[in-house]
């Protein structure tokens, strides 16, 4: 049985994304949000405990099945390519992976390639 993690805060999410090039902080729907190249990357929902992050619609159900305690979607979000992340239940590594994947889809290929090279990783 996985151990329960402590809740991640918005400031911890922001601290992680500061390691990704081109991140801009702002708002979306009146809540704190992150963007890359003026494109939506993530936002904290009104409850302060839920993060909305873009994902491929075809992969979303697999992600939710793999992490049912941390990831979900409400009826409102069913038609949008987003997954909702319960910060009190999500593992920090999962949140980082979701945001990193969304960032790599939205940042320029040149920036992503340079970032991966800096980390010593092959192209994704």
C-alpha positions as CSV (number, residue, x, y, z in Angstrom):
1,X,0.0,0.0,0.0
2,X,1.5,3.4,-1.0
3,X,2.3,5.8,1.9
4,X,0.2,8.9,2.2
5,X,2.1,12.0,1.2
6,X,1.6,15.5,2.7
7,X,-0.4,18.0,0.6
8,X,1.6,19.9,-2.0
9,X,1.1,23.7,-1.9
10,X,0.7,26.0,-4.8
11,X,4.1,27.6,-3.9
12,X,5.8,24.2,-4.1
13,X,4.2,23.6,-7.5
14,X,5.5,27.1,-8.6
15,X,9.0,26.3,-7.2
16,X,9.2,23.2,-9.4
17,X,8.0,25.0,-12.5
18,X,10.6,27.7,-12.0
19,X,13.1,25.1,-13.2
20,X,11.4,25.0,-16.6
21,X,12.4,27.7,-19.1
22,X,9.8,30.2,-20.2
23,X,7.3,29.9,-17.4
24,X,5.0,32.9,-16.6
25,X,2.8,33.2,-13.6
26,X,-0.6,34.9,-13.9
27,X,-4.2,34.1,-13.4
28,X,-6.9,32.1,-15.1
29,X,-10.6,32.3,-14.2
30,X,-9.5,34.4,-11.2
31,X,-7.1,31.9,-9.8
32,X,-3.3,31.5,-9.8
33,X,-2.1,30.0,-13.1
34,X,1.0,29.1,-15.1
35,X,1.7,29.6,-18.7
36,X,4.5,29.0,-21.2
37,X,4.6,31.0,-24.4
38,X,1.3,32.6,-23.3
39,X,-0.3,29.2,-23.4
40,X,-2.1,27.6,-20.4
41,X,0.0,25.2,-18.4
42,X,-1.8,24.7,-15.1
43,X,-4.1,26.5,-12.7
44,X,-5.1,26.2,-9.1
45,X,-8.9,25.8,-8.8
46,X,-11.0,27.9,-6.4
47,X,-10.9,25.2,-3.7
48,X,-7.1,25.8,-3.3
49,X,-6.5,22.0,-3.3
50,X,-7.0,21.1,-6.9
51,X,-4.7,21.7,-9.9
52,X,-6.0,21.6,-13.5
53,X,-3.3,20.4,-15.9
54,X,-3.6,19.7,-19.6
55,X,-3.2,16.1,-20.8
56,X,-4.0,14.2,-24.0
57,X,-7.7,13.3,-23.9
58,X,-6.8,9.8,-25.1
59,X,-4.4,9.3,-22.2
60,X,-6.5,10.9,-19.5
61,X,-8.5,7.8,-18.6
62,X,-5.3,5.7,-18.3
63,X,-3.7,8.3,-16.0
64,X,-6.8,8.4,-13.8
65,X,-6.9,4.6,-13.7
66,X,-3.2,4.5,-12.7
67,X,-3.6,7.2,-10.0
68,X,-7.3,7.0,-8.9
69,X,-6.7,8.7,-5.5
70,X,-4.9,11.7,-7.0
71,X,-6.4,12.3,-10.4
72,X,-9.9,12.8,-11.5
73,X,-12.2,14.7,-13.8
74,X,-15.6,16.4,-13.2
75,X,-18.5,16.6,-15.6
76,X,-17.5,20.2,-16.4
77,X,-14.0,19.0,-17.6
78,X,-15.0,15.9,-19.4
79,X,-14.8,17.4,-22.9
80,X,-11.6,19.4,-22.2
81,X,-8.1,18.0,-22.4
82,X,-7.4,18.4,-18.7
83,X,-7.0,16.3,-15.7
84,X,-7.7,17.5,-12.1
85,X,-5.1,16.8,-9.5
86,X,-5.9,16.5,-5.8
87,X,-2.8,18.2,-4.3
88,X,-3.5,16.7,-0.8
89,X,-3.4,13.2,-2.4
90,X,-0.9,13.5,-5.2
91,X,2.7,12.5,-5.0
92,X,5.1,15.4,-5.9
93,X,6.7,13.2,-8.6
94,X,3.4,12.7,-10.3
95,X,2.6,16.5,-10.3
96,X,6.1,17.2,-11.7
97,X,5.7,14.6,-14.4
98,X,2.2,16.0,-15.5
99,X,3.4,19.6,-15.6
100,X,6.7,18.7,-17.3
101,X,4.8,16.7,-20.0
102,X,2.4,19.6,-20.5
103,X,5.3,22.1,-20.6
104,X,7.2,20.0,-23.2
105,X,4.1,20.0,-25.5
106,X,3.8,23.8,-25.3
107,X,7.4,25.1,-25.1
108,X,9.4,25.5,-28.3
109,X,11.2,22.4,-29.5
110,X,14.5,24.3,-29.3
111,X,13.9,25.2,-25.6
112,X,12.8,21.6,-24.7
113,X,15.8,20.1,-26.5
114,X,18.2,22.4,-24.8
115,X,16.6,21.7,-21.4
116,X,16.8,17.9,-21.9
117,X,20.4,18.2,-23.1
118,X,21.2,20.2,-20.0
119,X,19.7,17.4,-17.9
120,X,21.6,14.8,-19.9
121,X,18.4,13.2,-21.2
122,X,17.7,12.0,-24.8
123,X,14.9,13.6,-26.8
124,X,11.4,12.7,-25.5
